[in-house]
Each structure stands twice: as structure tokens, then as C-alpha cells.
Amino acid sequence: MVTTDERIVPDERTVPLLNCVSADETLAFWRALGFEVTWEQRRPYLYLALRWSGFELHYGAAPAGLDPALENTGGCLVMVGAVAPYHAAFVAAMRKTYGKVLGKGLPRITRYRPGASRFSIVDPSGNSIIFIRRDEPQELEYGGAKRLTGLAKVLDNARILREFKTDDLAAFRALNSGLRRHGATASGPDRALALAALIELSIALDEPDRVPEWGSRLREISLTGPEREQVERAVADPAVLTGWLPEVTSPVGDGPGEE
């Protein structure tokens, strides 16, 4: 007879064990974000344990020669009910400690667009801790959803490249090319969304000289109040569109192909 102690009971809990290149940098970063250090051991081997809310991150020594800059160290997924509160909490902690949001280099947090279902934190060792909404869509259509056409499909593809592959350069190229191909037949709101994304991506990719080009084109598009709000919500920080958003027009808006 199999006793209760010998049965597999579905109450498992996994804790990620991540590679750590620098214990001091790792501890300083996560402490800055509000994590509690529950275990700190340097000898005879490195082991760190941290806790925040209901999850833990554990670290061991990285193998010799690991380069954090390559960002192929490893990582883990953190499944949550809603990602926005987590992003807001970490961004607030960064501003409090560092005086800014760490959006580039190592460590950093990825941008969060309202309505997105995931974001990532890349730690000092190059690990990616990805926060994902539990009810996130299970299927992705790279290249854009098949039900869409033209610039709308390009926008959907760029969203996937940015949020799921965190590939800003690929998203920029897709939008730039898509706007050239489909801009003349696209609706005003879709063109505005593409231009707003290109402004945000130009800044993220350290190409601010491109911003006036996209901004001047955005300013020429007629948008209704709701359409303008949609464009503002499409970027992580609406402040990047300051001075470039057009004045609100009548509810009719502009039609396809109108510049």
C-alpha cells in the first residue's frame, strides 16, 4: 500500500536559480527595487536569496567567462494577475533610488505600454525576469494578425516585436518600411500610431535626430479627441510626443490617404 507521504501531491513551488556575476551589484539593484534579502552567503560558495511580494529569486555563482552584456545569461517568468501594478512599483522605486528610470543598458526595465501583457527586468548579470499576465494570449502571429491588412497589420507586428521579442530595432525597421508602403492608403489614426511609435523608438535607439521628421508628419494629421488619446496611450511615456500631437478636430477625423 502506498502511504500519503509516498504520493505525488500537486503542491510544488519552483524558485529560479540565476547566474550572478557580481553579488554586490545584484544585491544593490534588487534592494533598490524593494526586495528583501533573505539569504546572503559568499563562502564557501556564493548563494543569494531575495523575496518581493509572493515570489523569490535565488542566485549562484556564474560560470567563468560569462559576459552579462550579451544578455544570454538566463532568466525566469513571473506569472501575475496584472502586470501594470508591478511595473509601476518598480519604476517608482527606481526613480526614488536612482533619480530616473533605468531604461537602457544593465540593469534596466523595459517600457510598458498601457494594455500590454508583459514587461522585463534585466538584472546586472544579464538575466531577464519577465513579468507576464496569466491570461496573456497563447498564440502570436508574427508578421501581424492575418485578419488585418496594410499599416494596421504592420502596427500589430511591431507591437509583437517590441513587447514579446523586445527588439526595438526590428520594430523600427518594420514601421519605417510599412509606413512607406502603406502610408498613402492608411487611415489617419493608423498613420499617427505608426509615427508616434517611430518617435518613441528613435529615442530608445539613440537616434533623436529622426524625431523631428516623424513629429512634423504626426502634427499634420487630423485627429479627433478619442483618436488623439489612443495615440497617447500607444506609447509608454506620452511626454515623448509633447509638441508633436496635432490639435483636436471634429469627430469625423481624416480619411484614408489624407495628409
C-alpha positions in Angstrom: 0.0 0.0 0.0 1.2 3.5 -0.9 1.1 5.9 2.0 0.2 9.6 1.7 3.9 10.5 2.2 4.8 8.4 -0.9 2.3 10.0 -3.3 3.0 13.0 -5.6 0.9 15.9 -4.3 0.4 18.8 -6.7 1.7 21.5 -4.3 5.1 22.1 -5.9 6.7 25.5 -5.9 9.7 26.4 -8.2 12.3 29.0 -7.3 14.6 30.2 -10.1 18.3 29.8 -9.6 20.0 32.5 -11.6 23.6 33.2 -12.5 25.3 36.0 -10.6 28.4 37.8 -11.9 28.6 40.4 -9.1 27.0 39.8 -5.7 27.4 43.4 -4.7 25.7 44.8 -7.8 23.0 42.2 -7.7 22.1 42.9 -4.1 22.3 46.7 -4.5 19.9 46.6 -7.5 17.2 44.4 -6.1 17.4 46.2 -2.7 16.8 49.4 -4.6 13.6 47.9 -6.1 12.4 46.9 -2.6 13.4 43.3 -2.4 14.3 41.7 0.9 17.5 39.7 1.1 16.6 36.5 2.9 20.0 34.8 2.5 23.4 36.1 1.7 26.4 33.7 1.5 29.8 34.4 0.0 31.8 31.5 1.3 32.5 28.6 0.6 30.3 29.3 -2.4 28.0 32.2 -3.5 24.3 31.9 -2.7 21.8 34.8 -2.6 18.1 34.7 -1.9 15.7 37.6 -2.3 12.0 38.0 -1.9 9.4 40.5 -3.0 5.7 40.2 -2.6 5.0 36.5 -3.1 7.9 35.3 -5.2 11.7 34.7 -4.8 14.8 35.0 -6.8 17.9 32.9 -5.9 21.4 33.4 -7.3 24.5 31.2 -7.6 28.0 32.0 -9.0 28.1 32.4 -12.8 30.4 30.2 -14.8 33.8 31.7 -15.7 33.7 33.9 -18.8 30.0 34.7 -18.7 29.5 38.2 -20.3 26.4 40.0 -18.9 26.4 42.4 -21.9 25.4 39.6 -24.2 22.2 39.2 -22.2 22.0 35.4 -22.8 22.7 34.5 -19.1 19.2 33.1 -18.4 16.1 34.3 -16.6 12.7 33.3 -15.4 9.0 34.0 -15.8 6.8 35.6 -13.1 3.1 34.9 -13.8 0.8 37.6 -12.3 -2.8 38.7 -12.5 -2.0 42.1 -13.8 1.4 43.5 -14.9 0.8 47.2 -14.7 1.0 47.5 -10.8 4.3 45.6 -10.8 5.8 47.9 -13.5 4.6 51.0 -11.7 6.0 49.8 -8.4 9.5 49.1 -9.8 9.6 52.3 -11.8 8.7 54.3 -8.7 11.5 52.5 -6.7 14.0 53.3 -9.5 13.1 56.9 -9.5 13.4 57.1 -5.7 16.8 55.4 -5.6 18.4 56.4 -8.9 16.5 59.6 -9.7 15.4 58.1 -13.1 14.0 55.0 -14.7 16.8 52.7 -15.9 15.7 52.1 -19.4 19.0 51.3 -21.1 22.0 49.1 -20.5 22.3 46.9 -17.5 20.4 46.8 -15.3 17.2 48.1 -16.8 13.4 47.7 -17.1 11.6 47.6 -20.4 9.0 50.2 -21.4 5.4 49.4 -20.5 2.6 50.4 -22.8 -0.9 50.6 -21.3 -2.7 47.3 -22.0 0.5 45.3 -22.6 0.6 41.9 -21.1 4.3 41.7 -20.2 7.5 43.6 -19.4 11.0 42.6 -18.4 13.7 43.5 -15.9 17.2 42.7 -16.9 19.5 42.4 -13.9 23.2 43.4 -13.6 24.2 39.8 -14.7 22.1 39.9 -17.9 19.3 37.7 -16.6 15.8 38.6 -17.9 13.0 38.4 -15.3 9.8 38.6 -17.4 6.5 39.5 -15.7 3.6 38.0 -17.7 -0.1 38.4 -17.3 -1.7 34.9 -16.7 -4.4 35.4 -19.3 -2.0 36.6 -22.0 -3.0 35.4 -25.4 -1.4 32.0 -26.1 -0.8 32.5 -29.8 1.2 35.2 -31.6 1.0 35.9 -35.3 4.5 37.2 -36.2 4.1 39.4 -39.1 0.8 40.8 -37.8 -2.6 39.2 -37.4 -4.0 37.7 -40.6 -7.3 39.4 -40.1 -5.5 42.8 -40.5 -4.2 44.4 -43.7 -1.9 47.3 -44.6 -0.5 49.5 -42.0 -2.8 48.1 -39.3 -1.0 44.7 -39.8 2.4 46.4 -39.6 1.4 48.0 -36.3 0.4 44.7 -34.9 3.7 43.1 -36.0 5.7 45.9 -34.5 3.8 45.5 -31.2 4.8 41.8 -31.0 8.4 42.6 -31.9 8.6 45.2 -29.1 6.6 43.5 -26.4 7.4 39.8 -26.9 10.8 39.9 -28.6 12.0 43.2 -27.0 13.5 44.0 -30.4 13.2 47.8 -30.8 15.4 47.8 -33.9 13.3 45.2 -35.8 10.1 47.1 -34.8 11.6 50.4 -36.0 12.5 48.9 -39.4 9.1 47.3 -39.8 7.3 50.5 -39.0 9.5 52.6 -41.2 9.1 50.3 -44.1 5.4 49.7 -43.5 4.7 53.5 -43.4 6.4 53.9 -46.8 4.5 51.1 -48.3 1.0 51.7 -46.8 1.0 55.3 -45.6 -0.8 56.6 -48.7 -3.8 54.3 -48.1 -3.8 54.1 -44.3 -6.2 55.9 -42.1 -5.1 59.0 -40.2 -5.2 57.2 -36.8 -3.1 54.3 -38.0 -0.5 56.7 -39.5 -0.5 58.6 -36.3 0.1 55.4 -34.3 3.0 54.5 -36.5 4.6 57.9 -36.3 4.2 58.0 -32.5 5.9 54.6 -32.3 8.7 55.8 -34.5 9.3 58.8 -32.3 9.4 56.6 -29.2 11.7 54.1 -30.9 14.0 56.8 -32.3 14.7 58.0 -28.8 15.1 54.4 -27.4 17.6 53.6 -30.2 19.6 56.8 -29.5 18.6 58.4 -32.9 16.9 61.6 -31.7 17.7 63.3 -35.0 14.9 61.3 -36.6 12.3 62.7 -34.1 11.5 66.0 -35.9 10.9 64.1 -39.2 8.3 61.9 -37.6 6.9 64.6 -35.4 6.3 67.1 -38.1 4.4 64.4 -40.1 2.4 63.5 -37.0 1.4 67.1 -36.4 -0.1 67.4 -39.8 -2.6 64.6 -39.3 -6.2 65.5 -38.2 -7.4 63.5 -35.2 -10.5 63.6 -33.1 -10.2 63.7 -29.3 -10.6 59.9 -28.8 -8.1 59.3 -31.6 -5.5 61.6 -30.0 -6.0 59.8 -26.7 -5.5 56.5 -28.5 -2.2 57.7 -29.8 -1.0 58.9 -26.4 -1.9 55.6 -24.9 0.1 53.8 -27.5 3.5 54.9 -26.1 5.0 54.2 -22.8 5.7 57.8 -22.0 3.3 60.3 -23.6 5.8 63.1 -22.9 7.9 62.0 -25.9 5.0 63.3 -28.1 5.0 66.8 -26.5 4.9 69.4 -29.2 4.1 66.8 -32.0 0.5 65.9 -31.4 -2.0 67.7 -33.6 -4.9 69.8 -32.3 -8.2 68.0 -31.9 -10.5 68.3 -34.9 -14.2 67.5 -35.4 -15.4 63.9 -34.6 -15.2 63.0 -38.3 -11.4 62.8 -38.3 -9.4 62.4 -41.5 -9.9 59.7 -44.1 -7.6 57.2 -45.7 -4.7 58.7 -47.6 -5.2 62.3 -46.4 -2.1 64.1 -45.3 
